[in-house]
Amino acid sequence: MTRSADFRDRWRKAILAPLLLWLLLSSSLSGCDIFNPPTFTRHQLAGVDMTVDYSQILSNHRDLAGQKVVVGGQVVHLENHTTRAYVEIAPSPLDRILRPKSPDPSAGHLLLVFPYPVDPSALRDGVRITVTGTVRRMKRPSRTAEGVTRRFVTVDVADLHTWLPPTQLIETSPFPVMTPGFTGPYQTP
């Protein structure tokens, strides 16, 4: 064995093996979070108070006026105008990735004020959204989807994230399924 071949073998053992081990460990320990980008960037969350939730906004909106917050919920009603849009939401608690859970029916509603018209097909009734924005001091009188005029706590929207609807699993097939390469009928899971 020549000297250069011996050097290559030692290099492979000394450098290549730890490098492959590091790649394997880093990819396995990172989990699936590398496939789920964050809901909002650090720039979008700059100055946002993450400790404030929707119940505090509804009860203490005067004290929180001017505060940047994150709220989420389910769209109840969308009202578009030429220069802005008003979206009424049923607020929900947020999970660790800022996705709204199921709406709290006893909480009341928030009114989100967008500085531009919104595509009605993107924010249909029932769509789950998360927004960052600034709490306004005054409640705004607005007509609800039922035609009743109420005063809503309003949030001026800075950033919006819409969520895909939860997928519904179809029920299992009552018929046996033959899978290729196996010998018998198997039920679908």
Number of C-alpha atoms within 10 A of each C-alpha: 5 6 7 9 10 10 11 11 11 12 12 12 12 11 10 13 12 12 13 11 10 12 12 11 11 11 11 10 10 10 9 10 9 9 8 8 10 11 17 16 9 10 8 13 17 9 11 17 13 12 8 15 17 23 15 12 22 19 12 13 21 15 13 18 16 15 18 23 25 25 27 27 28 27 22 21 20 20 16 15 11 9 10 13 19 23 21 25 25 23 31 25 17 19 9 6 11 19 20 20 15 14 18 15 10 8 14 15 25 25 26 24 21 20 15 14 15 19 11 13 8 9 18 14 16 14 17 27 22 23 22 22 24 21 25 21 17 13 17 13 13 15 15 17 12 7 8 8 11 12 15 20 22 27 30 20 23 16 14 15 14 17 13 8 9 7 6 6 6 6 8 9 10 8 10 11 12 13 12 7 6 8 8 11 11 12 13 13 6
